[in-house]
Amino acid sequence: MNRPHISINFAISADGKISSAEHCPSGWTSRADFERLKTLRESADALMVGRGTLESDRMTMNAPQKPLRCVVSSKGRFDPGHPLFASDGGPIHLLGTDHAPDEIPGTHGHHGSLAAFVETLAQEFNVKRLHCEGGGQLVRELATLDLIDEIHLTWAGHTLFGGVDAPGITGSPGDFLEASRHFELTEFTPLGNTGECFLSYRRKTG
C-alpha cells in the first residue's frame, strides 16, 4: 500500500484517558503542550481529524506551511458555518466513509474507506507525512488498519480527565484491537515540576 507516514498526537491524563473540550477548553493542557502541537503540525504535509473533534475543539487546523486539512465523518455531514471553512489555510478535504460528504464551496469531497483515502492522499496529492489529532474513534480505525507509525503524547499527570468509561487513544475501555501493535519509546521528556511529560513512540519493525 502506497501511503503516507502517519503520526498521532494526544493529551492523556494520569490514568491514560484522552482529553476533550470539556476538560481542556483551550484544546491543550499547557502552553508547552500547545507549542509541541504546533511543532508536530509543522512537520506534516496534511493534518487530519474526525468531525466530532473538529466541532468540539472548534479547530481551523492551521500551520505555516499550509498543509492539507482533512476531516473524516462516517455520515458525511459538516456544518458549513464552522470556522474551518472561513479560515485561511491549506486545501480542505472532506471524507464521508458511509455517505458522500456535504458539498461545501471551496472544499474537496471524497467518498469511500479511510484506507483508500489515505492512499489517495499519497498518490494524488503527494502527501508524505500525515498527522492526526484525533479523536479516539478515528485513531481506533487507523490502529485497526495498522496504519500508525508514530505516537506523540502529552501525559498530564496532574489531572484525571474521565471515569471508568472514558476513552483512551484507541477507544472505549475493553474494546481491544484484534492484534497488538508494537512500538518503541523514542522520547521521554519530563517538563520540570509541571506534572507533565512528553512521550513519543515509533512503530517497531523487525
C-alpha positions in Angstrom: 0.0 0.0 0.0 1.4 3.4 -1.0 0.6 5.6 1.9 2.0 8.5 4.0 3.9 8.2 7.2 1.2 8.6 9.8 1.6 10.1 13.3 -1.0 10.8 16.0 -1.0 13.3 18.9 -3.0 13.3 22.1 -3.0 14.7 25.6 -3.7 12.0 28.2 -4.4 12.2 31.9 -2.8 10.3 34.8 -5.0 7.3 34.1 -4.4 7.3 30.3 -7.7 8.8 29.3 -7.8 11.3 26.4 -8.7 14.9 26.8 -11.7 16.7 25.4 -13.1 20.2 25.1 -14.8 19.7 28.4 -11.5 19.0 30.2 -9.3 21.3 28.1 -11.4 24.2 26.8 -8.3 25.7 25.2 -7.5 22.5 23.3 -4.3 21.8 25.2 -3.2 21.1 28.7 -0.5 23.8 29.0 1.5 26.3 27.0 4.2 23.7 26.4 1.6 21.2 25.1 0.4 23.9 22.7 3.9 24.6 21.5 4.5 20.9 20.9 1.2 20.7 18.9 2.4 23.4 16.6 5.8 21.8 16.1 4.2 18.5 15.2 1.9 20.2 12.8 4.8 21.9 11.0 6.3 18.6 10.1 3.2 17.4 8.2 2.0 17.7 4.6 -1.6 17.0 5.8 -3.5 17.2 9.1 -6.5 15.0 9.8 -9.2 14.9 12.5 -12.6 13.4 13.0 -15.7 15.6 12.6 -16.5 15.3 16.3 -13.1 16.6 17.3 -13.3 19.4 14.7 -16.6 20.6 16.2 -15.9 20.2 19.9 -12.5 21.9 19.7 -13.6 24.5 17.0 -10.4 23.7 15.1 -9.1 25.5 12.0 -6.1 23.2 11.6 -3.6 25.9 10.6 0.1 25.7 10.2 2.7 28.0 8.5 3.3 25.5 5.6 -0.5 25.4 4.8 -0.9 21.6 5.0 -3.9 19.9 3.6 -6.7 19.9 6.2 -8.6 16.6 6.2 -11.8 15.9 8.2 -13.4 12.4 8.4 -17.1 11.7 9.1 -19.0 8.4 8.7 -22.2 10.2 7.8 -20.5 12.9 5.7 -22.3 15.7 7.5 -20.5 19.0 8.0 -21.5 22.4 9.4 -20.8 25.0 6.6 -20.7 27.7 9.3 -17.8 26.1 11.2 -14.7 28.4 11.5 -12.7 25.9 9.4 -14.5 26.8 6.2 -13.9 30.6 6.7 -10.2 30.4 7.7 -7.1 30.9 5.7 -5.0 27.8 5.3 -4.3 24.7 3.2 -6.9 23.0 1.0 -9.8 21.3 2.8 -10.6 17.6 2.1 -13.8 16.1 3.5 -14.2 12.3 3.7 -17.5 10.6 4.1 -17.0 6.9 4.7 -20.6 5.7 4.8 -22.2 8.6 2.8 -20.8 11.1 0.4 -19.9 14.3 2.2 -21.9 17.5 2.1 -20.9 19.8 -0.8 -19.3 22.9 0.7 -17.8 25.5 -1.6 -14.0 25.5 -1.7 -13.6 22.0 -0.4 -12.7 18.7 -2.0 -15.1 15.8 -1.2 -14.3 12.1 -1.1 -16.5 9.1 -0.5 -15.0 5.7 0.5 -13.0 4.0 3.1 -10.4 5.6 5.3 -7.7 3.2 3.9 -8.5 4.3 0.3 -8.5 8.0 1.3 -5.1 7.7 2.9 -3.7 6.1 -0.2 -5.3 8.8 -2.4 -3.6 11.5 -0.3 -0.2 9.8 -1.1 -0.8 9.1 -4.8 -2.8 12.1 -5.9 -1.7 14.9 -3.5 1.9 13.8 -2.8 1.3 13.6 1.0 4.3 12.0 2.6 3.6 12.8 6.2 0.0 12.8 7.6 -0.6 13.9 11.2 -3.8 13.0 13.0 -5.1 14.9 16.1 -8.0 12.7 17.0 -10.5 11.8 18.0 -10.4 8.4 19.5 -12.8 6.8 17.0 -10.7 7.9 14.1 -7.4 6.8 15.7 -9.1 3.5 16.6 -9.7 2.9 12.9 -6.1 3.8 12.0 -4.9 1.4 14.6 -7.3 -1.3 13.3 -5.9 -0.8 9.8 -2.3 -0.9 11.4 -1.5 2.5 9.8 0.1 4.3 12.8 3.8 4.9 12.5 4.4 7.4 15.4 2.5 8.2 18.6 3.1 11.5 20.4 1.6 12.0 23.9 1.5 14.8 26.4 1.0 13.0 29.7 -0.8 15.4 32.1 -0.1 13.6 35.4 -1.7 16.5 37.3 -5.2 15.7 36.0 -7.8 13.0 35.7 -9.9 13.6 32.6 -12.6 11.0 32.9 -14.0 8.0 34.7 -14.2 4.3 34.1 -15.9 4.7 30.8 -13.8 7.5 29.4 -11.9 6.5 26.2 -8.2 6.0 25.7 -6.4 6.7 22.4 -7.9 3.7 20.7 -11.4 4.0 22.0 -13.5 2.5 24.8 -12.0 0.5 27.7 -12.1 -3.2 27.0 -12.7 -2.8 23.3 -9.4 -4.4 22.3 -7.8 -4.4 18.9 -7.8 -7.8 17.1 -4.0 -7.9 17.4 -1.3 -6.0 19.3 0.6 -3.1 17.7 4.2 -2.8 18.8 6.0 0.4 19.3 9.3 1.5 20.9 9.8 4.6 23.1 11.8 7.3 21.4 11.2 10.3 23.7 10.7 10.8 27.4 10.8 14.4 28.4 9.6 15.4 31.9 8.6 19.1 32.0 10.2 20.2 35.2 7.8 20.3 38.2 4.7 20.9 36.0 3.3 17.3 36.3 3.5 16.9 32.5 5.8 14.8 30.4 6.2 14.4 26.6 6.3 10.8 25.3 6.9 9.6 21.7 6.8 6.1 20.3 7.8 4.7 16.9 6.4 1.6 15.2 8.7 -1.3 15.9 10.0 -3.1 12.9 11.7 -6.4 12.6 
